[in-house]
Amino acid sequence: MLENVTLLTVEDRFLIQDRGVLVLPLIPEYVGPMSFPVILKKPDGTESAAEAKLDIPLLNPPPKRYAFSCCVVGVSKDDVPIGTEIWIVSQRKPS
């Protein structure tokens, strides 16, 4: 049985029109798909499903180590309060 994995705990968030809710902190290390289903575990104990999309922000000057930004799509800023844990939903590969 595969287990879900914590991606991050939201420290801040910003609504970016037509992209979704950008959540912070940035993710320093990640290997996997750039878009995937997630579970939002909110501080009040409720949970909801969403989709996360990762990207590498373009910064000038470029950083010594790149980190990933995460946008949660299809939700409002109020749907992702500070303190929300974002969990990657484990998926089995087709056999």
N, C-alpha and C positions, 0 to 999 in steps of 0.2 A: 504494500500500500504506500502510495506517495503522500508526502505531507506538504502542506502549504508552507511558504517561506516568507519571513518578514523582509520587505524591501526597505522601508524606512518609517520613521515616526515624524509626522508633519510638525515642523517648527514655525513655518509661515506659508502663506499661499496667496496667489495673485490670479485674478481672472484675466486671461488673454483672449480677446475676442476672436472667434473662429478657430481657436486652438484648444481651449480647455482651461482647467485650473492648474497653473504651474505651482508645484509644491517644492518646498525646501526642507531639508538641505539637499544639495547635489549628491549624487551617488558616486563615490570615488572608484569603486570597482564593480564591474558587472560583466558577465558573459552570458549571452542568450539572445532571444528574440527582442526586437525593438518595440513590439506592440503585443500586449497580452492581457488576459482578464485578471482582475484583482478583486480582493475583498477589502472594503473599508471598515475597519473596526474603530468605531467612534468612542470618544471618552465617556459618553453616556451609556455605553454597553450595547448600542444597536449596531447592526451590520448591514451593509448593502453591497451590491455587485456593481462594478464599473469596468472601464478599460483604461489601461495606462499606455502611454506612448513615450518612449525615451528618445532623447536627442543629445547630440554633443553641441553645446553652445559655442558659437563663434565669438572669440574674445580677442581683443587687440590691446596689448601684445598677447600672443598665445601663452597659455600656462605651461609650466614644466610638465605637469601631469594633467591629462584631460579627465574631466568628470562628466557624468551624464545628468541632464535635467529630466524631470518627469512631469508630464502633463496628464491629468486625469480628465478624460473626455466624457461628454454627455452628462455632466453634473454642474451644479452651481457652486460658488465659493462657500456658501453656507452648508453644503453637503459634505464639505471636507474641513471640519473645524480643526484648529490647532490641537495637537495631541492625538489625532487620528493615526492609527497604525495601518499601513498599506501592505497587504499580504499578496504575494504572487500565488495564483491558483495553480497548483500542480496539475499537469496534464500528461496523460500517458501517450506515448507515440503509438500510432497504429502498427499492429503486428503483421 
